[in-house]
Amino acid sequence: MPDIILTTLNARYTHSAIGLRYLFANLGDLQDRATIKEFVINDNVQDVAEKLLKDNPAIIGIGVYIWNADPCRELLETIKKVSPETIVVLGGPEVSYSPLRVNFDAADFIIQGEGDLAFAELCNSILSGDLPAERIIKAVPVNLDAIELPYRYYSDEDVANRYIYVEASRGCPFLCEFCLSSIDKKVRPIFLDRLLDEFELLWARGVRSFKFIDRTFNLNVDVANRLLDFFLAKQPPYFVHFEVIPDHFPDSVRERIKLFPPASLQLEIGIQTLNPEVACNIRRNLKLEKIAENIRFLETETSAHMHLDLIVGLPGESLQSFGNNLDQLSAMTHSEIQIGILKKLSGTTLDRHDEQFGMVYSDRPPYDILKNNELGFDDIQCMKRFARFWDLYYNSGNFKQSLPLLWPEGRVFEGFYAFSVWVYGETASTWKISLDRLALLLFRYLTEVKGHDARALAALLIGDLMKIEGRNMPNFLKPYRQDTPKSKQVLSAHNKRQLRHI
């Protein structure tokens, strides 16, 4: 019968909360009286409350993030109505900075900042009957070499079914105003020998997928090289994800990245904008020549899968400027380009642009931009749909040969924007569109609107879709299949990488 339950609502079952495991690892003598119970945001909140309260815990700690803030509020209120004597403690990024834009008044305590040690201290006080006078507890940054690491508290179920999140440092030296990491301006590394010992234990337990949450993996070259060497010494298959700085790939890092086999290394590269003026507005360091050089290297000389980010709605960025960003980036790489909508997170300094650039945001999570001086509400709505269809068509990798017909002469944004508007007009939806229907919509647009030859286009689509073994050919393409040489039904390493991220 645990006295303390640590819980959160993950975005997906395959995700795991490293924060809960840090809290559990540092509970000290209270660890035997605690347990971790994770759920997902699609779970019924009352069912979650029932499961949490079943053992009559004295304390429930909830990790609150931007993606689960609203259901966590509902969960909190349900728990306090049903069991008002249960002490509920909130922590996590969404409650660590003011203003709190979701109503968490029902919480007994809120820990703001790094709760690794503060949560244990609070639990000891509560269980001894010595409740703190202050409801809001401001935790100071911890000494990462003095706390217990969380990795032994990933369960066998986690190892078998979930991503294992890890970190080698906290903080970021850069000042990008849209990012919470810019608040902690100093990078604090974890003692690497100790960390690699923990990774060895994870490996011995069967972990083969490591997702690093560090914001600046390749900032410290020595650390980056030792981490890369750790994985290069292992026998594939394995999968490692790093978030990297786009302008910092010294030769020693390059040489190691080139050694990774296909489908083993993913690099998330935050570009956000390629417009120097816009980058200056948000205090983002932008070295265009170096970025282009490094992306070219990764694209042509390595097997790394890249995931590059662009943001819609940055202060001072017009639709044309964003379109230029996309055109430039898609000319540099054929890798995944993730298009996000600007969000104003509490704790960041984005609000200093509100008056000058007319920035208006939603008051509900994820606090995305609604309009500004450059983009009206209709523009933002169109770009949200653009981003969704871009994922379905471009990032999925399902239409590699046929999709470029949308943008002759490299005008990627212009061509795909017109297509996305047309698709939404046909579907009135951005969700639950089958692969067959996506293919039919592309076929219809390119033949009916753009005048492409149906037989030639069908051959390209059959080549695109039937490269994956076991797929059924869409009915509308079957009349054309006799005109197409039988495709090799081979799932290449590149396709496997693409499928991993759909």
WOLIN-V720617 format. One record per pair of residues at least 12 apart in sequence whose C-alpha atoms are under 7 Angstrom apart, sorted by the first residue. I is the first residue (numbers start at 0). J is the second residue. Records with the same first field share a line. If there is no record, write none. Layout:
BEGIN
I=J, J
END
This chain:
BEGIN
0=54
1=32, 33, 34, 54, 56
2=32, 33, 56, 57, 58
3=32, 33, 34, 56, 57, 58, 59
4=33, 34, 35, 36, 56, 58, 59, 60
5=19, 34, 35, 36, 59, 60, 61
6=35, 36, 37, 60, 61, 62
7=37, 38, 61, 62, 63
8=37, 38, 39, 40, 67
9=38, 39, 40
10=39, 40, 66
11=39
12=39
13=160, 161, 162
14=161, 162
15=161, 162, 163
17=164
20=149, 152
21=115, 148, 149
22=115, 118
24=147, 148, 149
25=115, 116, 119, 146, 147
26=119
40=67, 70
44=74
48=74, 77, 78
56=85
57=85, 86
58=85, 86, 87
59=86, 87, 88
60=87, 88, 89
61=88, 89, 90
62=89, 90, 91
63=89, 90, 91, 92, 93, 94
64=91, 92, 93
65=93, 364, 365
66=365
68=93
72=102, 103
75=105, 106
76=105
79=105
86=107
87=106, 107, 108
88=106, 107, 108, 109
89=106, 108, 109, 110
90=109, 110, 111
94=111
95=110, 111, 112
96=111, 345, 346
97=345, 346
98=345
100=362
107=134
108=134, 135
109=134, 135, 136
110=135, 136, 137, 138
111=136, 137, 138
112=137, 138, 139
113=138, 139, 140, 141
114=138
117=138
143=189
144=189, 190
150=197
158=205, 206
162=208, 210
163=208, 209, 210
164=209, 210, 211, 212
165=209, 210, 211, 212
166=211, 212, 213
167=188, 189, 213
168=186, 187, 188, 189, 213
169=186, 187, 188, 213
170=183, 184, 185, 186, 187
171=183, 184, 185, 186, 214, 215
172=184, 185, 186
174=282, 283
175=281, 282, 283
176=281, 282, 347, 348, 349
177=343, 347, 349
178=347
179=346, 347
207=237, 238
208=237, 238, 239
209=238, 239, 240
210=239, 240, 241
211=240, 241
213=242
214=242, 243
215=242, 243, 244
216=241, 242, 243
217=243, 244, 247
224=252
227=255
231=259
236=263
237=263
238=262, 263, 264
239=263, 264, 265
240=264, 265, 266
241=265, 266, 267
242=266, 267, 268
243=266, 267, 268
244=268
245=268, 290, 293
246=286, 289, 290, 293
248=293
256=301
257=300, 301
259=302
260=302
261=302, 303, 492
262=492, 496
264=303, 304
265=303, 304, 305
266=303, 304, 305, 306
267=305, 306, 307
268=306, 307, 308
269=307, 308
270=307, 308, 309
271=308, 309, 310
272=309, 310, 324
273=324
277=314, 315, 316
280=314
291=331
294=331
295=331
298=332
304=334, 496
305=334, 335
306=334, 335, 336, 337
307=335, 336, 337
308=336, 337, 338
309=337, 338, 339
310=338, 339, 340, 341
311=339, 340, 341
312=340, 341, 368
313=341
314=352, 356
315=356, 373
316=373
317=373, 374
318=374
322=412
325=412
326=409, 410, 411, 412
335=394
336=394
338=386
340=367
341=367, 368
342=365, 366, 367, 368
343=366, 367
344=366
356=371, 372
357=371, 372
358=370, 371
359=371
384=429
385=416, 419
387=429
388=419, 429
395=497, 498, 501
396=497
397=463, 464
398=463
399=463
400=459, 463
401=456, 459, 460
422=440
435=473
454=479
457=476, 479
458=483
462=486
465=486, 488
466=486, 487, 488, 489, 490
467=488, 489, 490
468=488, 489, 490
END
